[in-house]
Amino acid sequence: MKDFVYNGQPSRVVFGAGSLAHLEREIEILGARRALVLCTHEQQGQAQMVAERLGARAAGIFARAVMHVPIETAREARDEARRLGADCAVAIGGGSTTGLGKAISLESGLPILAIPTTYAGSEMTPIYGITESGLKKTGKDARVLPRTVIYDPELTLTLPVSLSVTSGLNAIAHAAEGLYARDGNPVMSLMAEEGIRALARALPAIRQRSGDVDARADALYGAWLCGTVLGSVGMALHHKLCHTLGGSFNLPHAEVHTVVLPQAIAFNSQTEPGAISRIERALGSAEPCSAAAGLFDLARDNGAPVALRDLGMKETDLDRAADLAVNSPYWNPRKAGPAQRGEIRQLLQNAFDGIRPE
């Protein structure tokens, strides 16, 4: 066994159907008195429910969270938190809402209580991302890790099936890259494989029975594990490409991860056979196939997009995307810098056309 360093993330998890009932207790444990509730415009109903449950502890609702956390929105939310005298943020929703909470916490240090209603996994990471002038910049800071996370499967029952599938594949991407991360370790590898297995089992069940609470719980469990992996080890080529495509071309976050993941795994498959074998085992495909093909099939067979062109990407923008990705690359087990620009451009072309990796 190789040498490794393991750091556990200091977060508290409350998991189970109906666990939103513990919200007031968890706010008290944080020592908070005035909570600013964050959400997207579409989730104002759930945010209002949270605010009503908090009663006098609710400072207000900020319902303008959007994808990729534009710097302008982050500034508005920070100003609102100051104006209302908030001493914590309650983020209910997906990665966009949690990301907005992180943007507030990065400057003010306000503790975050996250209530995920998708499978994005952002709630388990100290990673933040803010988009400014068309470029998404990411970083790590312990201050932005939510102190408490409430996972209540009942809150995900109304998540549309299409978004459930892409959000779940987004989570799988976190674990898949964690299996070959430069700073990986055996504990994260166990979590990654189990997280992929849980989601690969849950997503087809959710597509067949969207109101299945057990399947929804499996998906949240998988998302928790995959998010923990993402928050504990480094990212590689897949995440670099997705951050480039999402931040610079304003493509939908979960859908981009869904499309790019099989192509990025195919790119790294010859370099990391051990990690690839674990992904194949976790997917448990009915017929033997590669990890990349299995991920492609999981998306396609459950109604998710598999081509960038279906997300609004222009083929004429692929060259710029390739340049942006290779000129400031993340570490990757197979080199993916300027010298490999042609290979990355071909990967993007395959993703644009929706070609199933062999």
N, C-alpha and C positions, 0 to 999 in steps of 0.2 A: 504493500500500500504506500502511495506517495505521501510525503509530508503535506500538512495543510494547516490552515488557521480557520477557526470557526467563531463567529461572533453572533450571538442570538440577538434578535431585534426586540427592544423593550416595549412591546405593545400588549394590550389586553384584548382578548377575543371573547365575545358573548355570542354563542351559536345555538340556533334552534328555532323551530316554528313558533311564532308568537313572542320572540325574544325582544321585540320593540317595547314590550311592557316593562322592561327593565331600564328604559331610557332615563327616567328621573333619578333612579339610584346611581346610574353611571355618571350623570352630570354632577351629582353630589360627591362622588368619589374623586372627580377631577377638581373639586373645590370651586366650581364655577357658579356664578350668579346671573350672568347675562349672556345668553347664547345667541349668536347671529346664525340663522338657518340659511344655508346655501342650497340652490337648486337651479336647474335649467327652467326656461319658460314653460316647457311641456310638463314639468313635474311640480308645478305650484300646488296642486291638490295634495300631494303627499307632504310637501313642505308645510302646508297649512295644518295638516293633521299633526305633524311633529310639534309645530308651534303651539297648537292648542293643548297638546299633552304636557308641554313644558309650562304653560300658564305664565305666571309672572317672571319666570326665568328666561322667557323668550324676548330678546331685545328687538327682533324684527326679522324680516325675510328679504334676502337678496336673490332675485330669481333671474339673473342674467348670465349664468355660467354658459359658456360655449366651448366648442372644440378647440384644442391646442392652446388655450389660455392666452388670448391676445393681451399684450402689455397694458393696453388701454382699459380692458375689463378688470385686470388685476388691480390697477390703480383705483378704479371706481370702488371696488369692493373693499380695499384697504381704507379708503376715505370713509366709507359707510360704517365700517367696523369702529373706527375712531369716533365718528360722530355719535354713534349709539352707545359708546362706552362698553362694547362687547368684551368679555374676558374669555370667550371660547367660541369656536365655530362648529356647527353641526352640519356636516355635508351629507345630504341624502341624494343618491343618484349614482351615476357612473363615473368614469375617469375624468370627464370634463369638470364635474362638480368637486370631486376630491382634489383635482389639480388646482382649482380656484382657491380652495381652502389652504392648500400648500403655499400658493403665492402670497396669501395674507400672512400665514405663519412665518414665512421666510423673512419678512421684514419686521413683524411685530412680536413673533414668538408665541402667539396665541395657540393654546392646545386645540387639537382637532379631534372631534368624535365623528367617525365615519359610519354611515349606514348605506352599504352598497346595495344597489338594485340591479346591477349588471355583474358581469364576471371579469371586469377589467383588471382587478388586482392591485390597482394603484394604492389602495388603502393600506397595503402591507409593505410599502416601500418608502425610503427616504429620498426617492428620486422626484425631482420636479422638472417641469418644462414650461417655458414661456416663449411665445412667438412675438418677435418684434421685427418690423420692416421685412416681413416675408420669410424670416429665418427662425426656426424653432431651436432654442438653446436649452440644453438639459444640464442638470447638475445633481449632486447629492449633498444633503444637509440633514443632520439628525433632527433638527428642529421641526422639519416638515412631516416627519413620520406621525401619523395619527396615534394618539395615546390609547384610544379605545376604538374597537370596531364591533358593531352589532350586525351579525349576519342572521337575517330573518327570511327564510325561504318564502314565506307568505307575501312578502313585499315584491317578489319577483314574478308572481303568477301572471301579472298583466304585461310583462315584458314580451313584446312581439316575438314570435318564433324566429323570424329572420334575424332579428338583432340578438336573440339568445344564442344562435349558432355562431354568428360572427364574433360576438363578445367572448364566447367560449373558446373559439380558435385563437383569438387574441391572447387569452390566458395560456393556452397550450404553447404559444410561441415563447412566452417567458420561460417556461420550464424546459423547452427543447434547447434553447440557447444556454440555459444554465447547466445542461449536461456536458457541454464542452467549454465552459467558461475557464478562462485562464486562472481565476482564483476560486475555482470550484472545490468542493469537498464531498466526502461520502454522505454526510447528512443531507446536504442539498440535493444530491443525486437521488437519494431515496424519496425525498419530497417531490422532486420533479417527476420521477416515474409514476408515483402514486397519483399526483395531480393530473397528469396526462391520462392515466387509466380512468380516473373518476369522470373526467369530462368526456372522454371518448365513449364512455358508457351512457352518460347522461344526455348528451345532445340528441342522439336518435330517439331516445325516449321522450324528450321534450317535444320534438317535432311531431311525434305520434299523439302525445297527450300533454298539451301545453299546461294543463292544470294539475299535473302530477306533482304533489308536494315533495315526495321522496326523490324524484328525478331532479327537481329544483334544488333540493338540499344537497344532492350529490354534486351538482354543478357548482354551487357555492363553496362546498368543501374543496373541490378541485381548484377553484379560483383562489381560495385562501392559500393553498399549498403553492400554486404556481406564482402567485404574487409574492409570497415569502421568498421563493427562489430568486425572483427578479430583484428584490430588495437586498439580497445578501451577496450576490455575485455580479460580475460585470456583464455588459451586453456586447454583442458582436454585430456581424454584418446585417443580419435580418433587421435588428432594431435601427441601425443606421439608415438603411434604405427606407424604412417606414417613417422615421422622423423626417427624412428628406422629402418624401412624397407627401406626407401629411402637412408639414409646416410650410413648405415652399409652394405646393400646388393645391392646398386646401382640400385634400381628399379625406373622406371619412375614415376615422382612425381604425376602428375594429375591422372594417372591410378591407383596408389596405393590408393589415396584418394577415388576414385570411388569404388574400391573393398571393402575397409575397412569400409567406412561410414555406410552402412546398419547394419553391425555386431556390430559396436560400439554403434549405436543408440539402437539396440536391447538390448545390455548389460545394458544401462542406462534407459531403458524404464519404468521399475517399480519404479525407484527412482524419476523420474521427469515427472509425468503425465501431468502437465500443459504445459511444453515445448513440449512434444511429441504431445499434441493436437494441438498446434500451427503449428507444422510441417505438420501434417496431413491436417489441414485446408489449408495451403499454397500450398501443393501439388495438392489439388483438384482432387484426383484420381476419375476416372469414376465409379469404384466400391469400396465400403468401404474396407479399409485394414489398417494395422498398418503403422506407419511412416517408420519403418525399411523395411517392405515389399514394401511400395510405392517407397522408394528410390532405392531398388533393381530393381524393375520393370522399373523405369525411366531409369536406366542404361541399363538393358538387352533389353528393347523394342526399344532402340535407338542405338543399336549396340555396346555398350561399354562393356569392360571386366567386369566380376563379380567374377573371381577367381584368386588368386595369382599365381597359377601354370601356368596360361596363360601369366603371366608377366615375367616368368623366375625364379621365386622363387623355391628353392629346399625344398622339404618336410623335409629333414634332417636338414635344417637351422631353422626350426620353434622353436625348443627348445632354441637355442641361442637367437632368436628374443624375445621370452617370457622372458628370463632372463634379457636381456638388458632393456626391457620395464619396468619390475617391480622393478628392482634394483635402478632406478632413476625415479620414477613416477612423472607425473604432478598431480596436484589436480584434483579430479574427484568426481562427486556427489555420485557415488558408489565406495567404496574402490577398488583400483586396484594396491596394493603394493605386496610385497613378499608373504604375506599370501594368496593372491588371484592368485598366479602363475598358479595353475591348471585351473582356470576359464579363465584367459587370454590366456593360451595355447590352450584351446578349442575354444575360439573366433578366434584365428589365424588359427586353423584347419578348422573351418567353412569358413573363408575367403579363405583359400587355395583351398578348395573343391568347392567354389562357391555355398554354400547352401543358399537358400532363407529363410530369417527369417520369422517365423510365427508371 
